[in-house]
């Protein structure tokens, strides 16, 4: 079985990417930055006042961490100009006025919002990836990405996935790892969004989990065995999403719709979908909505003993990842390594 965490870290080390952590006020973030640099996982930039950070973290070695203070950084004016240009013409829905009246207003805003500041560093190419969310909401982490980084070419949906790591040998998961998406961001995605989620999750499987993706579009139905057209139309949605994903990414192995057992158990796959190259062999699982996805990964985690690594953000033009506010130092270090891999 794969040792996924060690593989991720080993692969990240070879890339020498630069990752920015905007939450210098959080002790977990500062400690994780120090340890990640010590492991040579990436170059790490922490945003904040260096003197204040050192005073708040006297036992942390920051000698190899790059600390940038947006208040004094010479590039702050450049980032403010970038933000003003990127959002020119956008109207604040609450006030009815332009989001930023001028460059000075944009500058004042990014000196209050270091996640946006970090997103502008990423847009400028001064860093390779962004990790935030230890002390900010998911919305506060993803909004700057949506506003200035945008989505990757050919993808219109930012989504998430979990890398699920098996605690033991499992005949239905011989690689010891699977990818579940979307379990954290899109509540009730339509067929086009699910197709995007499938393509992005396949990329996560290949880049981060190191497996050849075999994508199953999940449902309570297998190849038309169930039907809910009268009420919810979830089966046709997954059928349409499968069709769209195949057209958009013909190089990726994608099929559906499948019940979960038909997707993972060869004997069931052969019975219910004998002509499918995915049935009974899937390792990437795309859920019809966040209810199914969130419940599914937590069942695997609690009943099956799987480690759930994520949520990993996917679909952005450049890597941005959102931490749980309950994260620990090791969680942050893992996400730094994952973000470095997404940047390759």
N, C-alpha and C positions, 0 to 999 in steps of 0.2 A: 504493500500500500504506500501511497505517496505521503511524504511528510510535507504537507502543503505550506505550512508557515515557514519552515526552514527554506523551502524552495523559493518562496516569494522573497524572503530576505536575501538569499544568495543571488537571485536574479536582479534584485534592486541594486545591490552593491556594484554590479558590473556596469550600471548605467550612469552613475555619478550625476544624478539629477538634483535640481534645487527645488525644495518644497518650502512654501511660506505658511507659517502658523500665525494668524493675526491676533490670537488671544493671549498676549504676553502677560495679562493680568491673572491668568489661571496657573496655579502652581503645578498642576498635572501636565499642562502643556509645556511648561518650561523644563520640567524634569524629563519628559519624553523627548524633547528636542535635544537635550544633552546626551541622553542614552542612544538616540538614533544616530547622532553624529559619531559617538564613540564606537558604534557598531559599523560605521561607514555605510549606512543604508542610503544616505543622501546628504547633500549639503542642506542645512536647515536655516531658514530665516525666521526670526521671531520679531513681531512688531510691538513696539512699546519703548518707554524711556529706559535706557540701559541701567542707569543708576537705581531707579526704582525697582526694576526687575531683580537686580543683584541684591538689593537690600531685602526684598521679600523672599529671596531664595538663597540664603547664605551658604547652604551646603551643596549647592548645585554647581558643577563645573561648566561654566559658559565660555571657556576659552576658545572653543572651536565652533560655537554657535554664532551666527551672524545676527546681531541685534540692530534693527533699523527703527529709528524714531521718526514717524511721519511728520512730526512738528518741525524737525530740523533737516530732514532729508532734502537734498537739492533737487530731487526728481519730483517732489510733491506738486510743483507748479505744472509740470508736464502731465502728470496723472490727472490733475484737475481739468486741464485743457481737453484731455482725452475723454473724460466723463461728460464734459459740457457738449462736445461735438457728438458723442454717441447718443446723447439723450435730447439733442436739440429738437424742438418741436413737440416734445412729450409734455402732456398736461397733468398736473397733480389733480387726481380725481376729487380730493377733499376740498381743495381751495379753488380749483378752476384756473389757477395761474400756471405758468410754465414751471416745470420741476426745478430748473435752475435758471435764475434771471440772468446770470452772467458767470464767468469763470471763477470769480471770487466766491460766489455762492456754492459752486461745485467744490471748491477747495474747502470751504467751511464744512461742507457735508462730509467729505472723506476724512477730515480730521476728527469727526465724531463717529464714523463708521469704518473701522479698520478692516472689516471683511470686504467692503467695497474697495478700499484702498488696495488690499491684497489681490482682488480680482483685476484691478487695473495694472498691477505689477505683472500679473499673468498675461493679460492681453498684450502688454508691451514686450513680452518675451524676456523679462528680467528674472522670472522664475518659471519653473516647469509645471508646477502643480500647487494646489491650494487645499489645505485641510482646516476646517473650522467646525464650530458647533458644540465645543465643550461647555461653553457658558452662553451660547446663543441658540435661538430656535432654528429649526430646519428652514423655516421661511426666510429668516435673516441670513442664512448661509446660501440658500439657492437663489434668492432674488438678485444679488449682484451678478451671479453667473448668467442668469436669464437675460439680464439687462445689458451686459457688456461683453460676455464671452459668447453667448448664443449657442445654438446646437451644432453638432457636427454635420458636415455635408451629407445630404440624403436622409438625415434624421430630423424629425420635427418634435420629438418627444423626449424630455428628460425623464429618466426612470431610475429604478434601483434594482439591485439583485443581492442575494446572499450566496456566498460560497459555503456550502454545507459539507462539513468534514466528518466522515464516519469514524466512530470510536473503535470499530472492529471490522474484521472481514465480513463482507456482505455479498451474497450471490447476486443480488439485484443491483449492486453498486460496486463492481469489481475494481474501479479506479480509487474507491474510497473517498470520492468527492463528487459533488453535484452542484448545479447552479439553479437557484429558484428566483423567478422574477414575475411581476413586480410585487413586492411585499410591503412597500413602505411609502410610496409617493402618489401614484395614480389610483384614485378611488374606484372609478368605474370607467376604465378606458374603452374607447370604441375600437373598431376593427383596425383602423389605420394606426392607432396608438399601440395596440397589441403587437402589430407587425413590427413596429419600431422597437418595442421592448424585446421581442424575440431576437432581432438582429443585434441589438446592443448586448443582450445577455450572452449570445454566442461569442461575441468579441471578448467579453469578460471571461468566459470559460477558456478561451484560447490564450489570451494575454496574461491573465492572472492565475487561473487554476491550472493552466498547462495541460488541458485535455482537448481532444478533438471534439467539437460540439456536435451533439446529435439532439436536435431540439424537438420536444414534444409540446404541442398546444393542447392544454388540458381542459377537460369538460366532464360532465356526468354522462356524456355520450361518447361512443366510439364509432366513427365513420357513419354517423346518422342513426345509430341505434336508439337514441333518445331524441325527444322533440319538445321544445317549450315555446314554439312560435306564437301561441295564443297569448302568452303572458309576458315573458321576459326576453325572448329571442336571443338567449345566450349561446345556444348551440350554433345557429347561423352566424353569430358574431365570430366565434372561434373558427368556423369554416372559412369565412371571408378573410379573417386575419391570416390564416394559413396560406390562402391563395395570394394575398398581397405580399406577404413575406417571401414566398417563393419567387415571385416576380421581381421583387427588389433585390434579393440576394440569392440568385440561382446557384451560387457556389457553396452555400451553407445547407447542410442536411436538416430539413425542417419538414415535419408532417403532423397531421392531426385531422379532426379532433380526436383525442384519446382520453379514456378514463385512465387513472393513474396506474392501475394494475396492467392494463394493456400497453402502457408506455414502458414499464420496467420489467415485467415478467415475460420471458420468452414464450412460455407455454400459452399465456393468455394472449399475447401479441399475435402469435401464429394462428390462434383460433379466431380472433376478432378482426385482425387486419393482416391477412396472410401475404398481401402484396406490398406491404410497407417495409422500407429499409430502416425505419426508426422504431417501429413497434417492438417492444421487449428489450430495447437496447438504449433507450434515451438516457442522457445525463444532464440535459438542460430542460427545465420544466417551466412553462409559461402559464400562469394562472389567469382565469377570466376576469378577476377583479381583486381588489385589495383584501376583501373579506377572506376569500379562498387562500390567497397568498400568505397573508399574515397568520391565519390559523394553521395553514399547512406547515410553514417553517417552524412554528412553535411546537406543533405536535412532534415533528422530527427531532427537535431540540430536547424536549422534555421526556417524551416516551422513548425515543430512539437513541438518545444520548449524543446526537450530532452536535458539533460545534458550529455555531452560526456566525460566520465572519461577514460583517456588514452592518447596515446596508451600504453597498457600494453604489455610488452615483454613476450613471452612465448616460451617454447621449450628448454631453457637452463637447464643444469643439476643442477644449483643453480641460485637463483633469481637475475636477473639484469634488471634494468629498466632505460629507457631513457626519460629524461625530454625535454619538448619543451624549446627552448632558450627564448621564450616569457613567460615562466611560472611565476606565482607569488608565494608568500610564502605559501598560502593555497594549491596550486597545489602540491608543494613539500611535504608538510605534508601528503596529501592524498596518494601520491606515496610511501612515507615511510611506511605508514600503509599497503598499498597493498603488498609491497615487504615483509613485515613481515608475512603476511598471506601466501604468496607463499612459504615461508620457513618452514611452519608447516608440 
